Amino acid sequence: MAWHAEPLVGFDLETTGTDPLEARIVTASIVGYHGGRVSRQRDWLADPGIRIPEQASAIHGISTERAAAEGRPVREVADEIAETLTGYWKQGVPVVAYNASFDLTLLAAELRRHGLPSLEERLGGAAIGPVVDPYTIDRAVDRYRRGKRTLEAVCGEYGVVLEAAHQAAADALAAVRVAVAIAERHPQVAALDPAALHERQIGWYRAWAEDFQAFLRRKGDAEAVVDSTWPLRSAVAVAG
């Protein structure tokens, strides 16, 4: 049976900012999916320990005051998220995350910041995965399609309903449904086993990053550097 018909786990973070090495977790969701429906779900609200910028609150709806009053310490939340994700990987269940290098790098940075075991340490030194990133896959298999590649836009392309954008549970579920829809549209993606698909995404992401870096340099930014590592960015991977 193809990987997209087997159990999958969606993962999403909503955060304080856009730099995964500096931003902090605000909300998170891990959603089990099988047979076209949610099989289980776990959600978190964290107190990130810093002020949540108004721009971030406007996107996900969580204020600094609410996070401080209702959220749990981010150290505990990061630890539980990491344990849950690595638990699925130990069972061989793929983790689906849209733009996975952002969410997983941010989680890895939080673990390091709080002196917690890394994802790899929790896996006995093994590399993380398998990871399925619909953002990376879609960009590779439909490279020349015009338009945005946001989760909302890609949901529209594949006929996936996104009921509450920038809510962690809704985004995590939508990511899984988009991954399934991509596999159904592109047989070459469905034919890969999860480990092979993970490796293929490493190459796809590297090729995109190198092309984008070259584009930026042609446009006049001679020192532009686009991190080409996936699913963990090199800064955190090396430090970890």
N, C-alpha and C positions, 0 to 999 in steps of 0.2 A: 504494500500500500504506500502511496506517495506521502511525503512528509507533511503536506498541507492537510491531509485527512487524518493525521495522527494528533495526539494531544499537543497543544502549544500553550505558551504563556506570554501574555502581553505585559509590557513594563513601560511605565512612564513616570517622569518626575516633573513637578512644577517648582520653580526655583526663584531665587532672589535676583538673578541676572543672566547674562548671555555668555559669560566666560566660564567654561566648565571647571577651570582650575581655581577660580575665585568664588563663584556663586555657591549658595548653600541650598540645601533641600528645604522646601516648604511643605509640599504634599507629594505623595507617591501612591502608586497603585500597581498591584500585580494581579493579573486576571487570567485564570485558567480557562481554556477554550477547547472544546472538542465536539464534533458532531454538529457544528453550526450554532452552538450556544455556550454560554458561560457555565463552567462547571464549578468554579470557586472564585473567590475574590478577597483580596486583603488590601486595606487602605490605611494610609498614615497621614497625620497632620503633625508637623514638627515645629518646634520653636527653634528657628535657625541660629539664635544667639546674636544676631545682628539686625539692624533695621531693614525692613523690606522696602525697597524703593517704590515710590508711587507708581512708576511705570509698570513694575512687575505686578503690583497689587491690582492694577487696572486690567491686567491680562487674566490672572487666575482668580481674582476676587478675595484673596487672603491678605488682611492687613497685619501690620506689626502687632497691633494690640490683640487681635484675635489669636494670632499664632502664639503670643506670650501667654494668653489666658487659657487657651484650649489645647495647644500643642504639647507634645512630649519632647524631652530633650533630644536634640538632633543626633547626639551620639548614640542614644538607644535606637532611634529610628534607623539610622544608617546601618547599625549592626544587624538589626532584624531584617532589613531589606537584603543585605548581603547574604545572610544565612538562608533566606528564602530562595533567592536566585540560585545560589550554589547548590542548594538542595535539589532543585529541579535539574540543574546540569548533571549532578551525580546520577540522576535517574535517566539521563540522556534526552531530556525534554528541551527542545529549542526555546530560547527566550527571544521574543519578537519586540523590537523597539524601533520606533521611527526616528531616524538620525541617531542611531545607537551610540556612535562615538561621543555624542554630547552627554547623554544620560549615564553611560557607563563610566566615562572619564570623570564626570562630576561625582558619582558615587565613590569611585576609587580615591579621588582627592579628599572626600569627606572622611573615608576610612583612615587615610594617612594622617589627616589633620587631627584626628581624635585618638591616634595611637592604637587603632584597631587592626586586626589581621586583614591582609589584602584579600581580594577575591581569589587570587592564585594560591595564597597560603591556605585558604579554606578548602581548596581543591587538591591539597597535598602537593602543591608545586606545579600542577598541570596548568596549561593555558585555559583561559575562560572559553566557554562555548559549548554547544553551537549557538550562534547568534544569527537571527534573521532580521535584516534591516531593509524594510520595503523602500525606503528612500534611496539607498545605494543600489538596490536591485532595479528599481524602476528607472533610475537614471542610466543604468547600463543597458537594459534591454529595449528601452524606448528613448534612445539618446537624443534624437532630433525633434521630439515633440515640443511644440511651443507652449509657453505659459509657465506659471509658477509651479514649484514642486513642494509647496507647503502641504501639511497633512490634509487640510481642508480641500486644496486643489486636487490632490491625488485621490482623495476619497471621491470627489466628483467624477474624475476620469474613470474610476473603476466601479462606480455605482454603489459605493458604500455610504451609508447614512452616518454622519457624525452629529450626534444630538447635542453635545455640549462641549464645543472646542475649548481647549486649555483647562479642562477638568481632567485630572490624571486618569481616573477610571475610564472615562469616555475615550480619551486619546489612546490609552493602552488597548482597549477593545477594538477601536478603529484600526489601529496598526495591525492587529492580527487579521482582521477581516480584509484589509488591503493586501496583506501578504498572501492570503488564500486566493484572492481575486487575481493577483499577478500570476500565481502558479497556474491558475485555471486558464488564463489567457495565453501564457507562454509555456508550452510544453517542455522546452529546454530547461526551464527553472524547476518545474515539477519533477523532472526526471532525475535531478541530483539528490543524493542523500544529504542529510543535514550537515555532516562533516565536510562533504565536498562543496556544498553551497557556501558554507562558512569560508572555506579557502578561496573560493571563487570571488567572494565579496572583498576579500583582502586585496586581490588584484584589481578588481573593478574600482575600488575606492582609491587605490594608489594611482591608477591611470587618470581618474577624474582630477585628483589633486594636482598631479603633474601638469595636466592640460590647463587647469585653472591658474596655477602659478605662472605658467608661460604666458597666458593671456594677460594677467595683471602686469607682468614685466613688459610685454609689448605695449601696454597702455601707458607706460611711463613710470611704474613703481619698480625700479630696478632691483630693489632689495626685498621684494615681496616673497614671503615663504608661506606655503600652505602645507600644513602637517599631513603627510600621506599615510599615516598609520591608522589602522582600524582593527578591532573595535575599541581599543584604548589608545588615546593619543600618546605620542612618544614621551612627552614630558612626564606624564604620570606613570607610564609603563617603565621608564628607566628608573624613576625614583622609587617605584614600588619594588 
